[in-house]
């Protein structure tokens, strides 16, 4: 075999290998950029609250809420068959359940629960534990749902 044919094959193999390496590095680079963008995304501290009055206020049942595992990620649904409420010291016959969560800005925040027999449930979604962005009150004994897209952060 001539040395020019061997050289051509070596060059062709090197070119193919180099292209594959460049593609792999590019794909890894894109992934790293996406991971960085997610880790620096705006995210809200969201408080989900379900308060109950009248009837059986000891628990709320079939509780569902959305939470992002990490900043920048889409929320996933968390579920619980039953959650114990904390009695309200100021209002007799009232109790509440709450949980802190993270939700990426401009993504959906949602909570739902069913009160005990004869109780009325009210759900609320709070940003940073203070600003109410959604609330709803259900009929006695009926499921209550709150859902809202979280706002964008103010531009600096």
N, CA, C and O of each residue as an XYZ file, in Angstrom:
624
protein
N       0.857     -1.167      0.000
C       0.000      0.000      0.000
C       0.900      1.226      0.000
O       1.951      1.235      0.640
N       0.491      2.239     -0.706
C       1.335      3.421     -0.797
C       1.201      4.263      0.455
O       0.202      4.197      1.171
N       2.222      5.047      0.698
C       2.212      5.888      1.897
C       1.181      6.997      1.791
O       0.707      7.474      2.823
N       0.810      7.431      0.591
C      -0.212      8.466      0.470
C      -1.588      7.938      0.829
O      -2.393      8.660      1.417
N      -1.874      6.668      0.477
C      -3.161      6.084      0.861
C      -3.222      5.900      2.369
O      -4.260      6.158      2.979
N      -2.124      5.455      2.982
C      -2.077      5.279      4.433
C      -2.221      6.629      5.114
O      -2.953      6.748      6.097
N      -1.543      7.632      4.617
C      -1.640      8.976      5.191
C      -3.044      9.536      5.073
O      -3.531     10.206      5.983
N      -3.700      9.259      3.939
C      -5.072      9.729      3.721
C      -6.025      9.070      4.722
O      -6.910      9.732      5.263
N      -5.843      7.762      4.968
C      -6.689      7.042      5.932
C      -6.465      7.563      7.345
O      -7.422      7.740      8.099
N      -5.227      7.805      7.706
C      -4.914      8.336      9.041
C      -5.545      9.714      9.198
O      -6.136     10.015     10.235
N      -5.421     10.551      8.166
C      -6.001     11.892      8.227
C      -7.522     11.815      8.348
O      -8.122     12.540      9.141
N      -8.145     10.931      7.558
C      -9.598     10.773      7.586
C     -10.056     10.285      8.963
O     -11.041     10.793      9.499
N      -9.353      9.304      9.543
C      -9.693      8.798     10.879
C      -9.531      9.882     11.932
O     -10.360     10.010     12.832
N      -8.465     10.660     11.818
C      -8.222     11.743     12.776
C      -9.310     12.806     12.658
O      -9.764     13.350     13.665
N      -9.724     13.098     11.438
C     -10.769     14.105     11.230
C     -12.089     13.644     11.828
O     -12.783     14.429     12.474
N     -12.441     12.389     11.623
C     -13.688     11.846     12.184
C     -13.612     11.839     13.708
O     -14.560     12.238     14.382
N     -12.485     11.385     14.246
C     -12.303     11.370     15.705
C     -12.360     12.771     16.287
O     -12.949     12.980     17.348
N     -11.755     13.730     15.603
C     -11.776     15.122     16.074
C     -13.180     15.700     16.062
O     -13.571     16.424     16.977
N     -13.935     15.376     15.018
C     -15.321     15.862     14.944
C     -16.162     15.277     16.069
O     -16.971     15.979     16.677
N     -15.972     13.987     16.348
C     -16.717     13.348     17.442
C     -16.346     13.973     18.779
O     -17.211     14.204     19.623
N     -15.054     14.247     18.971
C     -14.601     14.873     20.216
C     -15.181     16.280     20.352
O     -15.630     16.665     21.431
N     -15.173     17.045     19.267
C     -15.732     18.397     19.306
C     -17.221     18.360     19.636
O     -17.705     19.186     20.409
N     -17.948     17.408     19.054
C     -19.376     17.268     19.350
C     -19.588     16.940     20.823
O     -20.452     17.532     21.470
N     -18.806     16.000     21.359
C     -18.947     15.600     22.767
C     -18.662     16.772     23.694
O     -19.377     16.977     24.675
N     -17.628     17.536     23.391
C     -17.299     18.701     24.229
C     -18.406     19.739     24.129
O     -18.794     20.337     25.133
N     -18.919     19.956     22.911
C     -20.011     20.919     22.728
C     -21.256     20.512     23.487
O     -21.904     21.348     24.115
N     -21.596     19.233     23.433
C     -22.781     18.741     24.145
C     -22.597     18.883     25.645
O     -23.528     19.267     26.353
N     -21.408     18.576     26.134
C     -21.129     18.725     27.565
C     -21.179     20.190     27.958
O     -21.684     20.531     29.027
N     -20.659     21.059     27.099
C     -20.676     22.494     27.383
C     -22.092     23.029     27.486
O     -22.386     23.840     28.364
N     -22.981     22.581     26.589
C     -24.383     23.014     26.634
C     -25.031     22.573     27.936
O     -25.773     23.332     28.559
N     -24.748     21.356     28.339
C     -25.303     20.839     29.591
C     -24.817     21.658     30.775
O     -25.590     21.969     31.681
N     -23.536     22.008     30.769
C     -22.980     22.806     31.869
C     -23.623     24.186     31.906
O     -23.907     24.710     32.983
N     -23.856     24.777     30.735
C     -24.502     26.095     30.672
C     -25.929     25.996     31.201
O     -26.365     26.853     31.970
N     -26.661     24.955     30.793
C     -28.036     24.779     31.273
C     -28.062     24.584     32.783
O     -28.909     25.160     33.466
N     -27.143     23.779     33.311
C     -27.077     23.566     34.758
C     -26.791     24.869     35.484
O     -27.378     25.135     36.533
N     -25.886     25.694     34.934
C     -25.566     26.977     35.559
C     -26.783     27.896     35.528
O     -27.090     28.555     36.521
N     -27.481     27.941     34.381
C     -28.663     28.796     34.275
C     -29.727     28.381     35.278
O     -30.361     29.236     35.897
N     -29.931     27.078     35.448
C     -30.914     26.600     36.421
C     -30.513     26.987     37.836
O     -31.351     27.419     38.627
N     -29.226     26.831     38.158
C     -28.780     27.093     39.530
C     -28.840     28.569     39.887
O     -28.835     28.920     41.066
N     -28.896     29.439     38.883
C     -28.982     30.871     39.164
C     -30.362     31.439     38.833
O     -30.551     32.655     38.869
N     -31.320     30.582     38.512
C     -32.687     31.027     38.208
C     -33.339     31.637     39.440
O     -33.018     31.291     40.578
N     -34.261     32.555     39.180
C     -35.036     33.126     40.270
C     -36.023     32.088     40.784
O     -36.682     31.407     39.999
N     -36.120     31.970     42.093
C     -37.061     31.026     42.704
C     -37.669     31.671     43.939
O     -37.011     32.435     44.645
N     -38.917     31.355     44.187
C     -39.643     31.890     45.338
C     -39.688     30.877     46.470
O     -39.763     29.669     46.249
N     -39.642     31.396     47.676
C     -39.986     30.600     48.849
C     -41.502     30.713     48.960
O     -42.041     31.799     49.177
N     -42.174     29.592     48.812
C     -43.639     29.574     48.810
C     -44.128     28.851     50.057
O     -43.632     27.777     50.400
N     -45.107     29.449     50.731
C     -45.764     28.786     51.857
C     -47.155     28.383     51.397
O     -47.938     29.210     50.930
N     -47.444     27.101     51.538
C     -48.786     26.599     51.267
C     -49.471     26.434     52.614
O     -48.913     25.820     53.524
N     -50.682     26.978     52.750
C     -51.458     26.862     53.995
C     -52.846     26.316     53.686
O     -53.474     26.692     52.696
N     -53.306     25.427     54.546
C     -54.700     24.978     54.495
C     -55.236     25.107     55.911
O     -54.778     24.419     56.823
N     -56.215     25.997     56.091
C     -56.836     26.169     57.408
C     -58.231     25.547     57.369
O     -58.898     25.543     56.334
N     -58.654     25.024     58.511
C     -59.962     24.371     58.606
C     -60.732     24.903     59.806
O     -60.150     25.215     60.845
N     -62.053     25.003     59.646
C     -62.931     25.456     60.733
C     -64.175     24.581     60.757
O     -64.591     24.031     59.738
N     -64.765     24.465     61.959
C     -65.993     23.677     62.119
C     -65.726     22.204     61.871
O     -64.700     21.859     61.286
N     -66.604     21.348     62.291
C     -66.455     19.911     62.038
C     -65.148     19.345     62.570
O     -64.627     19.813     63.583
N     -64.619     18.333     61.885
C     -63.373     17.664     62.266
C     -62.183     18.455     61.724
O     -61.926     18.460     60.520
N     -61.462     19.122     62.624
C     -60.332     19.960     62.215
C     -58.976     19.339     62.562
O     -57.949     20.007     62.452
N     -58.962     18.074     62.977
C     -57.703     17.449     63.415
C     -56.751     17.132     62.268
O     -55.535     17.118     62.459
N     -57.291     16.879     61.082
C     -56.451     16.538     59.929
C     -57.014     17.146     58.653
O     -58.184     17.522     58.583
N     -56.148     17.232     57.644
C     -56.567     17.489     56.267
C     -56.101     16.275     55.470
O     -55.038     15.716     55.741
N     -56.895     15.878     54.496
C     -56.643     14.632     53.780
C     -56.352     14.870     52.308
O     -56.679     15.914     51.744
N     -55.722     13.857     51.700
C     -55.393     13.899     50.278
C     -54.745     15.233     49.915
O     -55.199     15.938     49.014
N     -53.667     15.565     50.640
C     -52.955     16.831     50.441
C     -52.022     16.700     49.240
O     -51.282     15.724     49.119
N     -52.066     17.693     48.358
C     -51.179     17.737     47.189
C     -50.654     19.156     47.039
O     -51.392     20.126     47.211
N     -49.358     19.267     46.715
C     -48.779     20.583     46.437
C     -47.599     20.427     45.489
O     -47.051     19.336     45.337
N     -47.211     21.542     44.846
C     -46.106     21.525     43.895
C     -44.841     22.073     44.539
O     -44.876     23.025     45.319
N     -43.715     21.440     44.189
C     -42.424     21.866     44.736
C     -41.320     21.532     43.737
O     -41.313     20.451     43.148
N     -40.388     22.468     43.550
C     -39.208     22.211     42.723
C     -38.127     21.604     43.607
O     -37.859     22.101     44.701
N     -37.512     20.538     43.133
C     -36.430     19.906     43.901
C     -35.246     20.860     44.037
O     -34.607     20.927     45.087
N     -34.959     21.605     42.949
C     -33.852     22.563     42.927
C     -34.302     23.799     42.179
O     -35.269     23.754     41.419
N     -33.611     24.893     42.388
C     -33.868     26.131     41.658
C     -33.851     25.898     40.169
O     -33.027     25.132     39.668
N     -34.744     26.543     39.458
C     -34.759     26.466     38.008
C     -35.441     25.234     37.446
O     -35.665     25.150     36.239
N     -35.772     24.287     38.289
C     -36.415     23.070     37.807
C     -37.932     23.207     37.870
O     -38.471     23.989     38.652
N     -38.600     22.434     37.035
C     -40.059     22.395     37.085
C     -40.493     21.748     38.394
O     -39.796     20.893     38.940
N     -41.630     22.159     38.878
C     -42.165     21.597     40.119
C     -42.733     20.208     39.875
O     -43.203     19.890     38.783
N     -42.679     19.395     40.914
C     -43.294     18.072     40.887
C     -44.340     18.019     41.995
O     -44.239     18.735     42.991
N     -45.332     17.177     41.816
C     -46.403     17.072     42.806
C     -45.966     16.207     43.988
O     -45.486     15.086     43.815
N     -46.141     16.746     45.174
C     -45.919     16.016     46.421
C     -47.297     15.656     46.959
O     -48.212     16.477     46.907
N     -47.455     14.452     47.469
C     -48.760     14.030     47.972
C     -48.642     13.409     49.355
O     -47.611     12.842     49.718
N     -49.715     13.528     50.110
C     -49.807     12.918     51.435
C     -51.254     12.494     51.657
O     -52.183     13.240     51.350
N     -51.433     11.307     52.185
C     -52.778     10.796     52.450
C     -53.460     11.641     53.516
O     -54.643     11.961     53.397
N     -52.709     12.008     54.568
C     -53.286     12.775     55.672
C     -52.201     13.577     56.377
O     -51.084     13.092     56.557
N     -52.525     14.791     56.773
C     -51.615     15.654     57.527
C     -52.325     16.147     58.780
O     -53.492     16.539     58.738
N     -51.606     16.122     59.886
C     -52.153     16.621     61.150
C     -52.100     18.144     61.154
O     -51.102     18.740     60.750
N     -53.167     18.761     61.609
C     -53.219     20.220     61.689
C     -52.771     20.683     63.070
O     -52.715     19.900     64.018
N     -52.457     21.966     63.164
C     -52.097     22.593     64.435
C     -53.260     23.489     64.854
O     -53.673     24.357     64.084
N     -53.795     23.295     66.059
C     -54.916     24.136     66.506
C     -54.536     25.618     66.526
O     -53.419     25.981     66.893
N     -55.476     26.455     66.130
C     -55.286     27.904     66.160
C     -55.562     28.382     67.579
O     -56.668     28.204     68.088
N     -54.573     28.985     68.217
C     -54.712     29.440     69.607
C     -55.649     30.640     69.735
O     -56.184     30.896     70.813
N     -55.850     31.377     68.638
C     -56.678     32.579     68.682
C     -58.143     32.314     68.334
O     -59.028     33.061     68.749
N     -58.392     31.258     67.579
C     -59.759     30.995     67.115
C     -60.179     29.580     67.505
O     -59.624     28.596     67.016
N     -61.154     29.497     68.382
C     -61.644     28.195     68.829
C     -62.276     27.443     67.649
O     -63.006     28.026     66.847
N     -61.983     26.150     67.559
C     -62.557     25.331     66.494
C     -61.874     25.505     65.146
O     -62.415     25.105     64.116
N     -60.680     26.104     65.150
C     -59.941     26.303     63.904
C     -58.557     25.670     64.033
O     -58.001     25.585     65.128
N     -58.015     25.234     62.912
C     -56.678     24.638     62.888
C     -56.090     24.846     61.496
O     -56.800     25.213     60.560
N     -54.783     24.608     61.370
C     -54.136     24.811     60.069
C     -52.977     23.848     59.863
O     -52.377     23.352     60.817
N     -52.681     23.599     58.610
C     -51.505     22.849     58.175
C     -50.769     23.745     57.199
O     -51.404     24.452     56.417
N     -49.432     23.732     57.227
C     -48.658     24.504     56.256
C     -47.335     23.808     55.964
O     -46.865     22.968     56.730
N     -46.752     24.186     54.829
C     -45.448     23.656     54.429
C     -44.730     24.721     53.599
O     -45.352     25.455     52.831
N     -43.406     24.789     53.771
C     -42.565     25.689     52.979
C     -42.076     24.924     51.754
O     -41.782     23.731     51.835
N     -41.991     25.610     50.632
C     -41.594     24.970     49.387
C     -40.811     25.960     48.531
O     -40.798     27.158     48.814
N     -40.166     25.461     47.494
C     -39.472     26.309     46.521
C     -40.186     26.139     45.182
O     -40.472     25.020     44.755
N     -40.469     27.267     44.527
C     -41.078     27.239     43.195
C     -40.323     28.236     42.327
O     -40.152     29.394     42.709
N     -39.874     27.792     41.167
C     -39.167     28.655     40.230
C     -40.100     29.781     39.783
O     -41.288     29.560     39.547
N     -39.542     30.999     39.668
C     -40.332     32.157     39.238
C     -41.007     31.868     37.901
O     -40.429     31.236     37.017
N     -42.234     32.343     37.775
C     -43.071     32.206     36.584
C     -43.525     30.765     36.325
O     -43.942     30.429     35.216
N     -43.441     29.926     37.345
C     -43.943     28.548     37.262
C     -45.153     28.414     38.181
O     -45.388     29.262     39.042
N     -45.903     27.359     37.992
C     -47.142     27.133     38.739
C     -46.871     26.727     40.189
O     -46.016     25.886     40.467
N     -47.616     27.343     41.100
C     -47.667     26.944     42.510
C     -49.093     26.469     42.756
O     -50.046     27.106     42.307
N     -49.246     25.350     43.470
C     -50.593     24.820     43.697
C     -50.631     23.976     44.956
O     -49.663     23.301     45.306
N     -51.785     24.029     45.637
C     -52.034     23.201     46.817
C     -53.508     22.817     46.811
O     -54.363     23.591     46.381
N     -53.793     21.611     47.295
C     -55.184     21.179     47.442
C     -55.266     20.198     48.598
O     -54.300     19.503     48.912
N     -56.432     20.152     49.225
C     -56.649     19.243     50.360
C     -58.144     19.090     50.597
O     -58.952     19.913     50.167
N     -58.485     18.016     51.291
C     -59.871     17.761     51.676
C     -59.960     17.835     53.194
O     -59.194     17.164     53.886
N     -60.887     18.645     53.733
C     -61.007     18.752     55.191
C     -61.702     17.527     55.780
O     -62.261     16.700     55.059
N     -61.652     17.435     57.102
C     -62.381     16.374     57.802
C     -63.885     16.582     57.669
O     -64.339     17.612     57.171
N     -64.642     15.602     58.114
C     -66.101     15.622     58.005
C     -66.684     16.896     58.625
O     -66.412     17.225     59.779
N     -67.493     17.602     57.828
C     -68.188     18.796     58.293
C     -67.332     20.044     58.399
O     -67.855     21.112     58.716
N     -66.027     19.944     58.144
C     -65.136     21.112     58.242
C     -65.078     21.843     56.905
O     -65.295     21.256     55.845
N     -64.781     23.130     56.980
C     -64.589     23.965     55.802
C     -63.107     24.288     55.695
O     -62.489     24.698     56.678
N     -62.532     24.107     54.507
C     -61.104     24.365     54.299
C     -60.896     25.608     53.446
O     -61.650     25.882     52.511
N     -59.852     26.350     53.796
C     -59.406     27.502     53.022
C     -57.930     27.294     52.707
O     -57.135     27.015     53.604
N     -57.562     27.430     51.435
C     -56.148     27.318     51.078
C     -55.602     28.699     50.730
O     -56.327     29.577     50.262
N     -54.304     28.863     50.971
C     -53.602     30.106     50.634
C     -52.227     29.750     50.105
O     -51.620     28.763     50.520
N     -51.743     30.577     49.177
C     -50.373     30.475     48.693
C     -49.717     31.818     48.980
O     -50.198     32.865     48.546
N     -48.609     31.773     49.718
C     -47.899     32.987     50.126
C     -46.485     32.999     49.554
O     -45.805     31.972     49.547
N     -46.045     34.158     49.076
C     -44.657     34.330     48.660
C     -43.853     34.808     49.856
O     -44.271     35.714     50.577
N     -42.706     34.198     50.058
C     -41.821     34.549     51.171
C     -42.559     34.564     52.504
O     -42.191     35.309     53.413
N     -43.602     33.743     52.623
C     -44.351     33.618     53.867
C     -45.221     34.813     54.199
O     -45.817     34.857     55.276
N     -45.311     35.798     53.290
C     -46.008     37.045     53.609
C     -47.071     37.428     52.573
O     -48.241     37.589     52.917
N     -46.672     37.570     51.325
C     -47.562     38.112     50.299
C     -48.484     37.024     49.740
O     -48.031     36.066     49.114
N     -49.782     37.195     49.981
C     -50.775     36.233     49.480
C     -50.971     36.427     47.980
O     -51.271     37.528     47.517
N     -50.793     35.330     47.221
C     -50.986     35.411     45.768
C     -52.154     34.550     45.286
O     -52.545     34.625     44.121
N     -52.708     33.733     46.183
C     -53.896     32.941     45.828
C     -54.582     32.480     47.103
O     -53.924     32.200     48.105
N     -55.909     32.402     47.063
C     -56.677     31.831     48.175
C     -58.024     31.354     47.639
O     -58.521     31.831     46.619
N     -58.593     30.395     48.367
C     -59.885     29.851     47.974
C     -60.488     29.138     49.181
O     -59.765     28.536     49.974
N     -61.800     29.204     49.320
C     -62.503     28.498     50.391
C     -63.502     27.540     49.760
O     -64.274     27.916     48.879
N     -63.474     26.294     50.226
C     -64.378     25.278     49.702
C     -65.652     25.180     50.528
O     -65.784     25.834     51.563
N     -66.572     24.371     50.073
C     -67.808     24.090     50.811
C     -67.489     23.097     51.932
O     -66.501     22.369     51.838
N     -68.308     23.054     52.995
C     -68.048     22.111     54.094
C     -67.852     20.673     53.592
O     -68.668     20.147     52.835
N     -66.755     20.057     54.031
C     -66.436     18.683     53.667
C     -65.896     18.488     52.261
O     -65.551     17.370     51.878
N     -65.818     19.568     51.486
C     -65.385     19.464     50.085
C     -63.928     19.882     49.905
O     -63.401     20.698     50.662
N     -63.295     19.312     48.898
C     -61.914     19.614     48.537
C     -61.764     21.088     48.182
O     -62.664     21.697     47.604
N     -60.610     21.651     48.538
C     -60.295     23.032     48.203
C     -59.003     23.034     47.387
O     -58.074     22.279     47.672
N     -58.959     23.894     46.368
C     -57.800     23.984     45.473
C     -57.365     25.432     45.309
O     -58.197     26.328     45.169
N     -56.051     25.655     45.326
C     -55.471     26.960     45.004
C     -54.385     26.725     43.968
O     -53.599     25.786     44.090
N     -54.337     27.573     42.948
C     -53.334     27.439     41.901
C     -53.058     28.809     41.297
O     -53.981     29.592     41.072
N     -51.776     29.098     41.033
C     -51.398     30.381     40.457
C     -49.990     30.261     39.881
O     -49.175     29.488     40.385
N     -49.702     31.022     38.827
C     -48.330     31.114     38.330
C     -47.606     32.149     39.180
O     -48.114     33.249     39.394
N     -46.421     31.797     39.663
C     -45.663     32.744     40.483
C     -45.162     33.879     39.595
O     -44.888     33.667     38.414
N     -45.040     35.076     40.152
C     -44.608     36.218     39.342
C     -43.116     36.161     39.013
O     -42.342     35.444     39.648
N     -42.746     36.938     38.004
C     -41.331     37.113     37.677
C     -40.703     38.011     38.737
O     -41.398     38.790     39.389
N     -39.415     37.901     38.903
C     -38.704     38.812     39.789
C     -38.569     40.154     39.077
O     -38.481     40.196     37.850
N     -38.553     41.242     39.827
C     -38.386     42.574     39.256
C     -36.994     42.680     38.632
O     -36.014     42.208     39.208
N     -36.911     43.296     37.462
C     -35.621     43.505     36.791
C     -34.851     44.596     37.516
O     -35.419     45.595     37.956
N     -33.558     44.384     37.630
C     -32.709     45.357     38.346
C     -32.206     46.417     37.421
O     -31.480     47.315     37.847
